[in-house]
Every structure is written in structure tokens, then in C-alpha cells.
Amino acid sequence: MPDASGKPGAASAIAEIEAVVQTYFDGLYEGDVAKLAAAFHPVSHLYCAHQGDVLDVPREQWFEAVRQRESAAKRGLARDDRILLIDQSGPETAFVKVACQLPPRYFTDYLVLNRTDAGWKIVSKVYRFDARD
């Protein structure tokens, strides 16, 4: 059945994408690698500008860093994560821009998701951050 946009199932796809992003936010804040693994596809990578080049971090390498740091939740840090934009270009591809924080770092993430047999999964994350006192 079409939704208000006229696309069949578009509203439910957006809700599914939002749920994946919320799992990402929760995993990031709580330092919960199981939640992050539920949101990120096993072949996913993270990218950021680094010293005039691009740093490419495979999912498992990032998970190891998450395991080794104290979570924002345990540190009692403020939580402010939000979806800024969702652009679904088809039934299997979406782009989500988010803002989140692990003070003193404040991030803008660009997440690319693909719909798989297991549902929507983040396949790449390109991010930047500002460090503030």
C-alpha cells in the first residue's frame, strides 16, 4: 500500500532506517560493540580525512578501539545524537547524515546504508569532528 509520498512502503523503510541509526547511536554512547555490530554490515569501513589523506578503518579495527575506551555513558557525558537528513534513493539504498557527540569531540557522520537479507545495514561511515573544551 502506498504511503503519503506515493511510494509503496517508503514510510516503513524510513522507520527501519531510523531504527538502525538509533541502534548505532545507542551502541556508540554505551560503548556496546554488539549494538554497533547489529547496525554495521560486516564488510563496512569508516573513513575520515587525516593529515591530508584519507584514513580507512575496517569495522573490526573500530570495534577494538570502542572496546578499549570507557563509554560516554560510564563517563556520565551528555548525550546529543540526532538524525539531520535521510535520503532514500531506492528500495535498497539510503544516505543518512547525523550529528553525535563523545565530548570533547562533536561529530558529523555520513552513513550509507544498503538493504540486505538481514535488513538495513550501514556499509560505510564518513565522519569529521570538532574538538571543543
N, C-alpha and C positions, 0 to 999 in steps of 0.2 A: 504494500500500500504506500503511495507517495506521501511524503511529509509536506510541510508548508512550502518548502523550496521546490517541490515538484519532483525531487529525486527519490526513487524508492530507497527506503531505509537510511537516508542521509542522517536523520536525527539520531538513530540508534548507533550509527558508525561514529558520530561525533561523541556520543556518550561513552562508547567503548574507548575511543582515543583519550578522552578526558580521564577515564579510569586508569589507563596505563600511565599517563603523566602523573596522576595522583600517587600511584604506587612508586614511581620514580621519586617524587618529592618526599614521600614518607621514608623510603629507603635511604635517600641522601641525608635527611635530617637525623634519622635514627642510627645511621651507620649500619644498616641492615642489608648485607650483601644478598641474602635470599630474596628480598623485595626487589633489589636492583636487578637480579638475575631474572626475575619474573617479567620485568619491563624491557630489558635489553636482549636482543637476539644474540645467540652465541657467537656469531661472526662480527658483531658490532665493534666499532672503533670510536675513539674520541679524538678530536683534533683541536688544536689551538695554535695561534701564532706564538712563536718562541724564538727570540734572538734573531729576527729577520728571516726565519724559516717556518716550517710547519712541524709541530710535534704530533706524532701519530701514536696513540696509546691504545693497544688492544684491550678489550673488555676485562680479561683476566688480570692484566697488569694493574688496571684501575681498581679492580676489586681488592687486590692485595694492599694497595695504598689505603683504601677505605677500612680494611680490617685493622691496619696498623695505627690509625688515628682515633683519638677519642671523639665520639659523635657530638654533634651540636646539641642534641637532646641531653646527653650526660653532662655537658658543659653548661647547660641551662641558658643557651643562647636564644635570642629572639628568633622566631620563625616568620618568614615572609616569603612565600612562594606563590607565584601566580602565572596563569596562562595569559599571554598577551595577544596571541594570534593562533588560529588554526586554519590551515588551508588544505582542504582535501581535494586533490586533483582527479581522483578516480576511486573506484571501489577498493583499490589495494595500495594507494599511496597517499601520504599526508605529510605536511610540514607543520611543526608547532614551535612557536617562539615563546620562551618562558623567561621569567626572572626569578631568581632564588638567591639565598644568601647562606654563607657559612662565615659569619663575621670573624675577622675583618674583611673578608672577601665577598664581593657582591657580583653575582654572575648574570650574564645574558647567555642563554643556551638556545641553539637552533637544532631542533630534533627532527630527524627524518624517520618516518615510520612506514613499514610495509605490513600489509595484512597477510598473515601466513595461515597454515592449517591450525596453528595454535592461537590464532587471534592476532591482534595488532602488536607489533614489537618495534622498539626503537632500534634502528640499524646503524645510525650514525648520530653523533653529537659533535657539533662545532660550538665552541664556547669562548668567551672572553670574560675577564673580571677586572673590577676596580678594587684596589686595596684602600681601605679607609681606617682611620683611627677610631 
